[in-house]
Amino acid sequence: MSTILITGANRGIGLELTKQYAAAGWTVIACCRKPAEAKALRAVKGAVEIQPLDVTKPASLAKLKKALGNRPLDVLLNNAGVSGKRLGFGKTDPKDFLSVLHVNTVAPLLVTEALLGNVRRGKLKKIVSISSKMGSIGDGPAGGAYAYRASKTALNMVMVNAAGELKGKGIAVAVLHPGWVRTDMGGRSAPLKVSESAAGIVKVIDGLDLATTGRFINYDGKPLPW
Ligand SMILES: NC(=O)c1ccc[n+]([C@@H]2O[C@H](COP(=O)([O-])OP(=O)(O)OC[C@H]3O[C@@H](n4cnc5c(N)ncnc54)[C@H](OP(=O)(O)O)[C@@H]3O)[C@@H](O)[C@H]2O)c1
């Protein structure tokens, strides 16, 4: 059976993806900052292995890499993300801005670089990062949340750049918008249930291959403008 590694797997979209992949018989390496506190994650049935990972901490990533060794990963899923303070024009806080960029843009690249050897050893060879339509320039940004929007736009560039470089190694890369989802980040008025979002994401990942690599895709499979 296939193996997927998911970051930020203790709540929200990452937790639901863990449940759905485990229910489908996959082995899930579910990463989170505080495994001891991850009650909902520990309750997921199936082949779920919990690994500690703070995506912004080099020592934590090095420890994960060592724990994985030469183990193949079919799919690497960069899901962990933060919204930051969602500050508007005139309120820019450099510390908040940079910390959002660190988690949402720099960390997915570092995780991808660190675990590339494992993905190369996997059969499916897919790297997927959860982005956001809020990072789409073509979609016409509605204002506000400067750091979050910029972090996802930059994530898209990072991953499409990597898609070009990794295609020759047989690895397919995509960035996905999960929809506006009812999670801690999405809030209560979000229209989409986390189960619907995750089911769509699973389908999109299933259809990802070298012919479709380097795209920005909605959870329902439709392409999104950069
Ligand atoms: N919900 C939406 O409507 C929506 C829309 C567009 C895009 N997204 C994206 O979808 C992804 C998941 O969002 P969500 O709605 O599930 O958010 P969420 O409920 O707030 O969960 C965020 C997850 O990221 C983890 N995380 C944050 N910083 C981390 C770090 N430094 N190291 C490791 N893990 C870290 C959190 O862990 P802790 O519990 O330890 O904090 C948590 O597991 C994010 O990339 C988000 O930007 C969400």
The ligand as an SDF file (V2000), in Angstrom:
LIG
                    3D

 48 52  0  0  0  0  0  0  0  0999 V2000
   -9.4150   26.6340    6.0760 N   0  0  0  0  0  0  0  0  0  0  0  0
   -9.4490   27.3070    4.9410 C   0  0  0  0  0  0  0  0  0  0  0  0
  -10.4830   27.8690    4.5430 O   0  0  0  0  0  0  0  0  0  0  0  0
   -8.2180   27.3830    4.0620 C   0  0  0  0  0  0  0  0  0  0  0  0
   -8.3280   28.0540    2.8470 C   0  0  0  0  0  0  0  0  0  0  0  0
   -7.2240   28.1290    2.0030 C   0  0  0  0  0  0  0  0  0  0  0  0
   -6.0340   27.5070    2.3840 C   0  0  0  0  0  0  0  0  0  0  0  0
   -5.9500   26.8670    3.5980 N   0  0  0  0  0  0  0  0  0  0  0  0
   -4.6590   26.2290    3.9300 C   0  0  0  0  0  0  0  0  0  0  0  0
   -4.8770   24.8740    4.2890 O   0  0  0  0  0  0  0  0  0  0  0  0
   -3.8610   24.4390    5.2060 C   0  0  0  0  0  0  0  0  0  0  0  0
   -4.5170   23.8340    6.4440 C   0  0  0  0  0  0  0  0  0  0  0  0
   -5.3650   24.8390    7.0100 O   0  0  0  0  0  0  0  0  0  0  0  0
   -6.4650   24.5410    8.1210 P   0  0  0  0  0  0  0  0  0  0  0  0
   -7.6820   25.3000    7.7290 O   0  0  0  0  0  0  0  0  0  0  0  0
   -6.5500   23.0850    8.4080 O   0  0  0  0  0  0  0  0  0  0  0  0
   -5.7960   25.3150    9.3580 O   0  0  0  0  0  0  0  0  0  0  0  0
   -5.7850   25.0040   10.9330 P   0  0  0  0  0  0  0  0  0  0  0  0
   -7.0240   24.2960   11.3230 O   0  0  0  0  0  0  0  0  0  0  0  0
   -5.4560   26.3190   11.5600 O   0  0  0  0  0  0  0  0  0  0  0  0
   -4.5500   23.9830   11.0810 O   0  0  0  0  0  0  0  0  0  0  0  0
   -3.2500   24.4090   10.7810 C   0  0  0  0  0  0  0  0  0  0  0  0
   -2.2950   23.2540   10.9960 C   0  0  0  0  0  0  0  0  0  0  0  0
   -0.9730   23.7160   10.6910 O   0  0  0  0  0  0  0  0  0  0  0  0
   -0.1280   23.3840   11.7940 C   0  0  0  0  0  0  0  0  0  0  0  0
    1.0250   24.2520   11.9300 N   0  0  0  0  0  0  0  0  0  0  0  0
    1.0650   25.6050   12.0320 C   0  0  0  0  0  0  0  0  0  0  0  0
    2.3330   26.0210   12.2070 N   0  0  0  0  0  0  0  0  0  0  0  0
    3.1220   24.9120   12.2070 C   0  0  0  0  0  0  0  0  0  0  0  0
    4.5180   24.6720   12.3640 C   0  0  0  0  0  0  0  0  0  0  0  0
    5.3840   25.6760   12.5700 N   0  0  0  0  0  0  0  0  0  0  0  0
    4.9530   23.3930   12.3040 N   0  0  0  0  0  0  0  0  0  0  0  0
    4.0990   22.3610   12.1030 C   0  0  0  0  0  0  0  0  0  0  0  0
    2.7710   22.5180   11.9930 N   0  0  0  0  0  0  0  0  0  0  0  0
    2.2860   23.7850   12.0410 C   0  0  0  0  0  0  0  0  0  0  0  0
   -1.0450   23.4710   13.0030 C   0  0  0  0  0  0  0  0  0  0  0  0
   -0.4420   22.8340   14.1150 O   0  0  0  0  0  0  0  0  0  0  0  0
   -0.6830   23.3530   15.6520 P   0  0  0  0  0  0  0  0  0  0  0  0
   -1.9760   22.7240   16.0990 O   0  0  0  0  0  0  0  0  0  0  0  0
    0.5080   22.8590   16.3720 O   0  0  0  0  0  0  0  0  0  0  0  0
   -0.7670   24.8520   15.6120 O   0  0  0  0  0  0  0  0  0  0  0  0
   -2.2740   22.7690   12.4540 C   0  0  0  0  0  0  0  0  0  0  0  0
   -2.1000   21.3800   12.4840 O   0  0  0  0  0  0  0  0  0  0  0  0
   -3.0200   25.6880    5.4980 C   0  0  0  0  0  0  0  0  0  0  0  0
   -1.8650   25.6780    4.6880 O   0  0  0  0  0  0  0  0  0  0  0  0
   -3.9310   26.8360    5.0970 C   0  0  0  0  0  0  0  0  0  0  0  0
   -3.2260   28.0070    4.7480 O   0  0  0  0  0  0  0  0  0  0  0  0
   -7.0110   26.7910    4.4320 C   0  0  0  0  0  0  0  0  0  0  0  0
  1  2  1  0
  2  3  2  0
  2  4  1  0
  4  5  1  0
  4 48  2  0
  5  6  2  0
  6  7  1  0
  7  8  2  0
  8  9  1  0
  8 48  1  0
  9 10  1  0
  9 46  1  0
 10 11  1  0
 11 12  1  0
 11 44  1  0
 12 13  1  0
 13 14  1  0
 14 15  2  0
 14 16  1  0
 14 17  1  0
 17 18  1  0
 18 19  2  0
 18 20  1  0
 18 21  1  0
 21 22  1  0
 22 23  1  0
 23 24  1  0
 23 42  1  0
 24 25  1  0
 25 26  1  0
 25 36  1  0
 26 27  1  0
 26 35  1  0
 27 28  2  0
 28 29  1  0
 29 30  1  0
 29 35  2  0
 30 31  1  0
 30 32  2  0
 32 33  1  0
 33 34  2  0
 34 35  1  0
 36 37  1  0
 36 42  1  0
 37 38  1  0
 38 39  2  0
 38 40  1  0
 38 41  1  0
 42 43  1  0
 44 45  1  0
 44 46  1  0
 46 47  1  0
M  CHG  2   8   1  16  -1
M  END
$$$$
